């Protein structure tokens, strides 16, 4: 399962790269971790490794989107995304309303729910906040990938959406 999942996620990242996406976040530029293995073939110029600064990361992504770029913000675990909630809920989600339709930043946010087996990532890395985010966000679409077959269709939907999209990878196995 892992090989098939990794292959599909890699193809999805190549799809986004092919449309000019810029990848920002932790573990997008360094080998040997869960995110990096999906980034091979994407030039270093389209990857921006950031320190642990989740709120700033969301702010940078919003700023890039306002300048016409397609940022893909990578939060390796959904729990880390919680640190960016002010920017996500009060800025990205409300930007169009606050600007009376003048600004409509388009950001793709990639995160995942940590697994509990074969190795339990622990209580703070395995929480799934998808339902809560769906209730909070009115202008950011929330997609949840629960099977390998959903990977490409969900990332294609995110790419084709006119809104910002949060993609939650919650593939079991």
C-alpha positions in Angstrom: 0.0 0.0 0.0 2.7 2.5 0.9 4.5 2.1 -2.4 1.2 2.7 -4.3 0.3 5.6 -2.1 3.7 7.2 -2.4 3.6 6.8 -6.2 0.2 8.5 -6.5 1.2 11.3 -4.2 4.4 11.8 -6.2 2.4 12.0 -9.4 0.0 14.5 -7.8 2.9 16.7 -6.8 4.3 16.5 -10.3 0.9 17.5 -11.6 0.9 20.6 -9.4 4.5 21.4 -10.4 3.6 21.2 -14.0 1.0 24.0 -13.4 3.7 26.2 -11.8 3.1 25.5 -8.2 5.6 26.7 -5.6 6.0 24.3 -2.6 6.6 25.8 0.8 6.9 24.2 4.2 8.8 21.8 6.4 10.4 18.9 4.7 9.9 19.9 1.1 13.6 20.2 0.3 15.5 17.6 2.4 15.7 13.9 1.7 14.8 11.2 4.1 11.3 12.1 5.3 7.7 11.5 4.6 7.1 14.6 2.4 10.4 14.8 0.5 9.9 11.4 -1.2 6.9 12.9 -3.1 9.0 15.8 -4.3 11.6 14.2 -6.5 11.7 15.7 -10.0 10.6 19.1 -8.7 13.3 21.7 -9.1 14.8 23.3 -6.1 13.7 26.7 -7.4 10.1 25.7 -6.8 10.6 24.5 -3.3 11.1 26.7 -0.3 12.1 25.0 2.9 10.8 26.9 5.9 11.6 26.5 9.6 8.8 25.6 12.0 6.7 28.8 11.6 3.3 27.7 10.6 1.4 31.0 10.9 4.2 32.8 8.9 4.1 30.0 6.3 0.4 30.6 5.8 0.9 34.3 5.5 3.7 33.9 3.0 1.4 31.6 0.9 -1.4 34.1 1.0 1.0 36.9 -0.1 2.3 34.8 -3.0 -1.2 34.0 -4.1 -2.1 37.7 -4.1 0.9 38.2 -6.4 -0.5 35.5 -8.9 1.6 32.5 -7.8 0.1 29.1 -6.9 1.5 28.2 -3.5 1.2 24.7 -2.1 1.7 24.9 1.6 2.9 21.7 3.1 2.1 20.9 6.7 3.5 17.4 7.4 0.9 16.7 10.1 -2.6 18.2 10.5 -1.7 19.0 14.1 0.9 21.5 12.8 -1.8 23.3 10.8 -3.5 24.4 14.0 -0.7 26.9 14.6 -1.8 28.7 11.4 -5.5 28.9 12.2 -5.6 32.7 12.5 -4.2 33.2 9.0 -6.3 30.3 7.6 -9.7 31.2 9.3 -9.5 35.0 9.6 -7.4 35.9 6.6 -7.4 33.3 3.7 -11.0 32.2 4.3 -12.3 35.8 4.6 -10.1 37.7 2.2 -12.6 37.9 -0.6 -15.3 39.2 1.8 -12.9 41.7 3.5 -11.8 43.1 0.2 -15.4 43.3 -1.2 -14.4 40.8 -3.9 -11.2 42.5 -5.0 -8.8 39.8 -3.7 -9.4 36.1 -4.0 -6.1 34.3 -3.2 -5.8 30.7 -4.3 -3.7 28.5 -2.1 -3.5 24.7 -1.9 -2.8 23.4 1.6 -1.4 19.9 1.9 -1.5 18.1 5.2 -1.9 14.6 6.5 -3.3 12.7 9.5 -0.6 10.7 11.1 -1.0 7.0 11.3 -1.4 4.8 14.4 0.1 1.7 12.9 2.4 0.0 12.2 4.1 2.8 14.3 1.9 5.1 16.4 2.9 8.7 15.7 1.4 9.7 19.1 -1.7 11.6 20.1 -0.5 15.0 19.0 0.4 13.8 15.5 -2.7 11.6 14.7 -5.6 13.9 15.2 -8.1 14.5 12.4 -9.6 17.9 12.5 -11.3 17.7 9.1 -14.9 18.0 10.3 -14.1 21.0 12.5 -12.3 22.7 9.6 -15.3 22.1 7.3 -17.5 23.8 9.8 -15.2 26.8 10.3 -14.2 27.5 6.7 -16.7 29.0 4.3 -14.5 29.9 1.3 -11.7 27.4 1.6 -12.8 24.0 0.2 -11.8 21.0 2.4 -11.1 17.7 0.6 -10.2 14.5 2.4 -8.3 11.7 0.7 -9.1 8.4 2.3 -8.0 5.9 -0.3 -5.2 5.7 -2.9 -7.8 5.9 -5.7 -8.7 9.4 -4.4 -5.3 10.9 -4.6 -5.2 12.1 -8.2 -8.9 13.1 -8.5 -8.7 15.2 -5.3 -5.5 17.0 -6.3 -6.9 17.5 -9.8 -10.0 19.0 -8.1 -7.8 21.2 -5.9 -5.8 22.4 -9.0 -9.0 23.2 -11.0 -10.8 24.9 -8.1 -11.2 28.7 -8.2 -11.0 28.7 -4.4 -8.3 27.9 -2.0 -8.3 24.2 -1.1 -7.2 22.3 2.0 -6.3 18.7 1.1 -6.2 16.3 4.0 -4.4 13.0 3.4 -6.0 10.4 5.6 -5.1 7.2 3.8 -5.2 4.3 6.1 -3.0 1.3 5.8 
